[in-house]
Every structure is written in C-alpha cells, then in structure tokens.
Amino acid sequence: KRPVRAARSRPAGGSEDLIEPSAPPAWRMESLDDRTKKLLGHIASGIPRTSSWNDDLHVQSFPTPRIRQALVPAASRLASPDDFANPKQLLRIDGTPVITHLINSLCAIGIERVVITLGHAAASVADAVRAEDWGTMRIDFVWCENSWKRGHASNIMAARSMFPDGEPLLLVMSDNLFCPSLLSQIACSDLSQCDAVVAIDNAAETVRWATHDHCKAFCQNGHCNSLTKVKLGAKGQVTQIGTKILGSFDALEIGAYASTPAIFDTLSRLLQDSSYCTLADAMTQIARRGRLQSLIISYHQYYGALTVASVCQIGRASCRERV
C-alpha cells in the first residue's frame, strides 16, 4: 500500500488542518418509506448479486472521464443518524460502509485520485478506507482538526491546497449511494462553458414526493433542512438552488457535482463575510453568474442520505452486522 506521510496546510480562514496523503432503469422516490423498503430488499437478497451498481463495477466498461479527481467531504457531523455511535459514512449496507461503496464506484469509473476530508470520527473513517485495496487509485486524507465543526463549506475549503493545478474535480457527498454509471456521466461533464454542473433528479414522482410527502411534514415557509431544491432556466441552466426556495421547483440536487476550482474561490469570498456557509450558498452564487448547469440523471440509480439513514434506523442489524 502507498506509504503514509504527513504535511501541514493552512486553508482560508486561518485554521490549520493536517493533510495526510496515502495511497437498467432506476427505481424512483415514490416515498421515503418505499425507497427504504426497496433498499432493504436489496440488502436482504444481497446487493452483490442483484444491484445494477455491482453490475457496473464488474461488467460494464466506462468512457474515459474528463475529470479524474474527486473530493469527498466526510468531515461534518450532520443530522441523524449521526446520533448513533458511527457517522453516516460508516453505516453498513450489505456489510460494507457507505463510504466504501462510494469509493468503489469512483475507482470503477476511472477516477485516479480521491481526497477525503475527515473530522467527526476521523480515525474510524480513515481506517475503513485504508482497509480496502484501491489498486493504483490514490487516496489523500485532509484531517480537519479545527474546521470541521464550522460546517460543510469550511471542510471543503480545508482541501483547497490539495487541488493546486486548476484541474476540474468531482464533488461527491460521502453519505449517499450512487450507481457507478451515474458518477461516470458526471465525470464526463464538459465544463468549458460553465463553472459547475449539478446532478439533479427532476422526475415528476420525485418532485411530488418532496413537495407533498416530505415538505408538507417538515418544511416551514419554504425552508427545508434536508433537501436542496433546484429551479431551471433555458437549456438546463440553474437559476436557483438551495433549501430556501419558496413555491414550486423543478428538481432535487442529489449530492454530486462536477466543478472547476471556481468553487473554492466562491466559498472563500462567502467565508470572508460569514464564518458559516453551505455548498448550496456557493452554488447559488455560481448560478447568479449564469455559470451553473444541470445534469438530469435519467435512469441512473442513487440513494440519498435520507434513504440510507432510514434504512439504518429501521434495519440496524442489516446495516451494521451483515457480512
């Protein structure tokens, strides 16, 4: 395995963080309960035998990606089920941590380097990643010793020095499950005419679920704490993105982006005015400049953090103990 070295880096904001380099159609979101049952069914029958993302890993070949590096923010301690002993990234689906499923998918599509930010339960997450053999794919850790409690944006900024060459990157949430073919499509995004591309689910049943089943129960005055909504303009351009969208919206963001390093510059400006901001805040700024495009995920599979959390709350034995 790749030898481990340690170095120091000072991200924007003055905090000091330790950087450690080391080596078929989808089912839709009829309701959170329906998606939970389907994922539990896959677990019960064995994900390695039945899921299309496993078929992707072992059968399907992928086009050479335009984007060959990825940032996986895994530092923030967010909402439930992080109240359990482990963070969401370590909850087990078919005996394998969620973050391992994610990195397997990135490896399968040709990503050459993955940078992972660590904060809450950092050592446990790092150990889970180190337990796997990733072949020639390089894994770098950024230990967010001082910044992880300040939110998602600060954790992303802690990794800024790891992307000095101006090359584009994937930005993928660490507590979601993605089919490799979905990530491949994002990794092939053309960023020549924009600063970022956001993967979205605009299926009518998805928007209906978010509007009725979820938001009527949990949202107040258009403010949703767990769903990032998207409004679209002409030719797939994003005009508005965030949790505070009043009225109708066109799609949900699914937790995966392709971006130029402009994301770091945008976050840096936002953090000069406030000690706390979100990735959606940065994407809002990019959208206002007319530089945020959408990618409709079509038939590709994904499970968002809400579904993963619900599975692990309902079926802890399946999530934590299956081998």
CORKAGI-V76781 format. One record per backbone hydrogen bond with DSSP energy under -0.5 kcal/mol. CO is the residue of the C=O (numbers start at 0). NH is the residue of the N-H. E is the energy in kcal/mol with one decimal. If there is no record, write none. Layout:
# CORKAGI-V76781
co=CO nh=NH e=E
co=CO nh=NH e=E
This chain:
# CORKAGI-V76781
co=1 nh=22 e=-0.8
co=6 nh=18 e=-2.3
co=8 nh=10 e=-0.7
co=8 nh=16 e=-1.9
co=10 nh=13 e=-1.3
co=14 nh=10 e=-0.7
co=14 nh=16 e=-0.5
co=16 nh=8 e=-1.6
co=17 nh=19 e=-0.5
co=17 nh=142 e=-4.8
co=18 nh=6 e=-2.2
co=18 nh=20 e=-0.5
co=19 nh=140 e=-3.4
co=20 nh=4 e=-1.4
co=21 nh=138 e=-1.8
co=27 nh=29 e=-1.6
co=30 nh=34 e=-2.4
co=31 nh=35 e=-2.5
co=32 nh=36 e=-2.5
co=33 nh=37 e=-2.0
co=34 nh=38 e=-2.4
co=35 nh=39 e=-2.7
co=36 nh=40 e=-2.3
co=37 nh=41 e=-2.0
co=38 nh=42 e=-2.3
co=39 nh=43 e=-2.8
co=40 nh=44 e=-2.0
co=41 nh=45 e=-1.2
co=45 nh=48 e=-1.7
co=45 nh=49 e=-1.2
co=46 nh=49 e=-0.6
co=46 nh=50 e=-2.1
co=50 nh=54 e=-1.5
co=51 nh=55 e=-2.4
co=52 nh=56 e=-1.9
co=53 nh=57 e=-1.8
co=54 nh=58 e=-2.7
co=54 nh=59 e=-1.3
co=67 nh=111 e=-2.4
co=67 nh=112 e=-1.3
co=68 nh=169 e=-2.3
co=69 nh=114 e=-3.0
co=70 nh=72 e=-0.6
co=70 nh=171 e=-2.1
co=71 nh=73 e=-0.6
co=71 nh=116 e=-1.4
co=72 nh=173 e=-1.0
co=73 nh=118 e=-0.7
co=74 nh=119 e=-2.4
co=75 nh=77 e=-0.8
co=78 nh=81 e=-1.8
co=80 nh=83 e=-2.1
co=86 nh=89 e=-1.8
co=86 nh=90 e=-0.5
co=87 nh=90 e=-1.3
co=88 nh=98 e=-2.3
co=90 nh=97 e=-1.8
co=91 nh=93 e=-0.5
co=92 nh=95 e=-1.2
co=95 nh=92 e=-2.8
co=96 nh=99 e=-0.6
co=96 nh=100 e=-1.9
co=97 nh=101 e=-2.0
co=98 nh=102 e=-2.4
co=99 nh=103 e=-2.5
co=100 nh=104 e=-1.8
co=101 nh=105 e=-2.1
co=102 nh=106 e=-2.6
co=103 nh=107 e=-2.2
co=104 nh=108 e=-1.4
co=105 nh=110 e=-2.1
co=106 nh=109 e=-1.1
co=111 nh=137 e=-2.6
co=112 nh=69 e=-2.1
co=113 nh=115 e=-0.5
co=113 nh=139 e=-2.9
co=114 nh=71 e=-3.2
co=115 nh=141 e=-2.6
co=116 nh=73 e=-1.3
co=117 nh=143 e=-3.2
co=118 nh=121 e=-1.6
co=119 nh=118 e=-0.5
co=120 nh=124 e=-2.2
co=121 nh=125 e=-2.8
co=122 nh=126 e=-2.5
co=123 nh=127 e=-2.0
co=124 nh=128 e=-2.0
co=125 nh=129 e=-2.8
co=126 nh=130 e=-1.4
co=128 nh=131 e=-1.5
co=131 nh=133 e=-0.7
co=133 nh=136 e=-1.9
co=137 nh=113 e=-2.7
co=138 nh=21 e=-2.0
co=139 nh=115 e=-3.0
co=140 nh=19 e=-3.5
co=140 nh=142 e=-0.5
co=141 nh=117 e=-3.1
co=141 nh=143 e=-0.9
co=142 nh=17 e=-1.7
co=142 nh=144 e=-1.8
co=143 nh=147 e=-0.9
co=146 nh=149 e=-1.9
co=147 nh=150 e=-1.1
co=150 nh=154 e=-1.5
co=151 nh=155 e=-2.1
co=152 nh=156 e=-2.4
co=153 nh=157 e=-1.5
co=155 nh=158 e=-1.4
co=156 nh=159 e=-1.8
co=158 nh=161 e=-1.8
co=159 nh=162 e=-2.0
co=162 nh=165 e=-0.6
co=168 nh=258 e=-2.7
co=169 nh=70 e=-3.2
co=169 nh=171 e=-0.5
co=170 nh=256 e=-2.1
co=172 nh=175 e=-0.9
co=176 nh=302 e=-3.0
co=178 nh=181 e=-1.1
co=178 nh=182 e=-1.6
co=179 nh=183 e=-2.6
co=180 nh=184 e=-1.7
co=181 nh=185 e=-1.8
co=182 nh=186 e=-2.6
co=183 nh=187 e=-1.0
co=185 nh=188 e=-1.9
co=186 nh=65 e=-0.9
co=186 nh=66 e=-2.2
co=188 nh=190 e=-0.7
co=190 nh=193 e=-0.9
co=194 nh=259 e=-2.7
co=195 nh=292 e=-2.4
co=196 nh=257 e=-2.4
co=197 nh=294 e=-2.3
co=198 nh=253 e=-1.9
co=199 nh=201 e=-0.6
co=199 nh=296 e=-2.1
co=200 nh=251 e=-1.9
co=202 nh=206 e=-2.3
co=203 nh=207 e=-2.4
co=204 nh=208 e=-2.3
co=205 nh=209 e=-2.5
co=206 nh=210 e=-2.5
co=207 nh=211 e=-2.8
co=207 nh=212 e=-0.6
co=208 nh=213 e=-2.5
co=209 nh=214 e=-2.7
co=211 nh=215 e=-0.7
co=213 nh=216 e=-0.9
co=213 nh=217 e=-2.2
co=214 nh=218 e=-2.1
co=219 nh=222 e=-2.1
co=221 nh=223 e=-0.7
co=221 nh=244 e=-0.7
co=222 nh=219 e=-1.5
co=226 nh=228 e=-0.7
co=227 nh=252 e=-2.8
co=228 nh=241 e=-2.1
co=229 nh=249 e=-2.4
co=229 nh=250 e=-1.5
co=230 nh=238 e=-2.3
co=230 nh=239 e=-1.4
co=232 nh=235 e=-0.9
co=233 nh=236 e=-1.9
co=235 nh=293 e=-1.6
co=236 nh=232 e=-3.7
co=239 nh=230 e=-2.9
co=241 nh=228 e=-2.6
co=242 nh=223 e=-2.6
co=243 nh=245 e=-0.6
co=250 nh=229 e=-2.3
co=251 nh=200 e=-2.5
co=254 nh=172 e=-2.7
co=255 nh=198 e=-2.4
co=256 nh=170 e=-2.6
co=257 nh=196 e=-3.1
co=258 nh=168 e=-2.9
co=259 nh=262 e=-1.7
co=260 nh=263 e=-1.3
co=260 nh=264 e=-1.2
co=261 nh=265 e=-2.4
co=262 nh=266 e=-2.2
co=263 nh=267 e=-2.4
co=264 nh=268 e=-1.9
co=265 nh=269 e=-2.0
co=266 nh=270 e=-2.6
co=267 nh=271 e=-0.9
co=268 nh=271 e=-0.5
co=268 nh=272 e=-0.7
co=269 nh=272 e=-1.0
co=269 nh=273 e=-1.2
co=276 nh=152 e=-1.1
co=277 nh=281 e=-1.5
co=278 nh=282 e=-2.4
co=279 nh=283 e=-2.1
co=280 nh=284 e=-1.6
co=281 nh=285 e=-2.0
co=282 nh=286 e=-2.5
co=283 nh=287 e=-2.2
co=284 nh=288 e=-1.1
co=285 nh=290 e=-2.3
co=286 nh=289 e=-1.8
co=290 nh=194 e=-2.4
co=290 nh=195 e=-1.5
co=290 nh=292 e=-0.5
co=291 nh=237 e=-2.7
co=292 nh=197 e=-2.5
co=294 nh=199 e=-2.6
co=296 nh=299 e=-2.1
co=298 nh=25 e=-0.9
co=300 nh=178 e=-2.4
co=302 nh=176 e=-2.6
co=303 nh=307 e=-2.2
co=304 nh=308 e=-2.8
co=305 nh=309 e=-2.4
co=306 nh=310 e=-2.5
co=307 nh=311 e=-2.0
co=308 nh=312 e=-1.4
co=309 nh=313 e=-2.3
co=310 nh=314 e=-3.3
co=314 nh=318 e=-2.3
co=315 nh=319 e=-2.9
co=316 nh=320 e=-2.1
co=316 nh=321 e=-0.8
co=317 nh=94 e=-0.6
co=317 nh=321 e=-0.6
